[in-house]
């Protein structure tokens, strides 16, 4: 019997080792400004900079007919163009009665010993409560161990079924870990604050920020970072215009205020943006949604392609987005004269068109096919995307407000990659999913 067992081990161990090696070699790379794994889509990114790499965890929308859904998967990058796709790193539980039937948004941090900690939402719409906060640890950020006894749910001050999206970071002044949580109190969306000294036991410290949008929308996917002397709080409104908003404070315990009337940097074609910094640069990491039936006429879905804006700030704390500088060094660029009517030829690869433009009373229209139009309207001070015939542009799919001055010259970036078109001008961005762009170029028109 011993010899048989020994022979069996001799057969099995090489197979296991071979399998491990196969899994390791299957780690793939993705070269794209707006990446996703070939068989799935990116939802709710959770970026973390570990001092070397940007680890962008996300809810992987596999769109499979399974009981559970939305595992954590991981894209690793240093320049926001070349990514290592680590694949699934934290699984859901494929059981009807598990609180981890779906994983919801969370965040990643490291303790002083270098151990990675993931805090995330367990979600099951069939349970009461539907959502709880969960914890997992890892030595390398890839292989995780779930710490089930650290799970906790909402206290009596908050809505038990809306208790999610934990954002955890070390707060230097108080020498504590802070956790911001999306929840509800007093019939409106709020961000609650919890504190801990050991990343296992958490104390409710009350409401950190209440909805100030004029509605009762939940404030999803909060993030809070310190950058160039100010604190920036970002969140996404679930029920309103579905924009990523931001607020600014000089002190973390101070009042977070709106510093720009248009308190967002992109339109409804970009969602769930989380802030992250490497100490020198600030980024907003979100996703550009797909559309129903993958058709331009369809409504926006949940999840799509990863999208990253690099953010610049002025003395008032107003944020302005650009394509990440590190990525611009990796892609093809072309300078164009935006004042001239022309057609930018269809190209498969990532492409950046740059121009400088002084606003006039005319409108610039970027058309892709017969029914997709991005309109820069300098009289209305807007940039908007329409899906309609050119002579009937009334109801936009996505819009952002811009403040133009006729005497100023503005830098314009037009970024094209397959079916994604992003335009930067006047301190704002407009991200768009345009399926016709996968086969057609961009016609530039100038109209009164």
C-alpha angles and dihedrals in degrees: 000000000000091000091050091050090048091051090048091053090049088056098042102043096059089048091051092047090046090051091050090050090048091052091049093049091048091067101118137205127227123201109198143107089229106033133184133161111267095246101039147031137248121248131175105352120217106199122195127179111210096188093270112036137025105239107202109193116185144173104264110221102206095169091215129150095250134128093242132040148181109048119184112261128180138227117186123201145156099192107026092244106066112053135181109217106216091179123210114358105164117035131209120230110255095216131110096230101042121112084218093058083117127019115222132200121298140143143251130229138160128235125223091273092056097252113146118233123197118195114189146158123265108207133187118158091202095060134076111257097028096203137043135169115249137189137215133172135209140180095212105022091247108069111053137192117204116227100208097179090063092064115120138176136211120295122230093275094065140055107268094209093050104053112119153102098070115200112196130189140151111261107208101199096053093033089228139112112250126208121195114200132192109231144127133260132166090011095298139089116271140169111233124205125220127179135205140174097199105032089240107072118050131196123206109236097179134246115345097182134003128208109274097173096101094253136071098253122150113251101229131196099008122195132180126196138166113232131167095343098314138089117235122200118192130186140158123236109232101195105027128058091325094237130149106244130190138202130195135214134174092219128033090233092046131094115288107223140185106251097179126046088225094052096190137069101214141027134250091290089077122057146171094024115183124197121233134166136194089205094265103046134040124215137186111210119195142127139266109223129233119230134238111286088356090276128134091232091058129100121255116274131207112271131007131147129352113255129188130194122191109219131215123194133206129207092276091053096250110154124220123190130222135167107277107275093223090056094050088062090060102049138066116270134195131184115224137181104241092195091069126079108239145136121249104216121242112263128180096211130072111283135188120198114192131193143157116230136184110208120244132176090273128095125236115214124195107199127192110188121328100307110030116087135167109198125200103199111187094182094052091038092229142118113205142170120224132187105202142084114301094249094052107053103150114120115047125210092211134004141180129193119235131186110220129183116201093220094057129084115222131207112234126200120189110188120193127183118160106295096354124091121181124181124196121194138137096010095307140090133212116201118197139183106214113170092191087064090072088073107017138063130233120267113206115209130180117208137173 
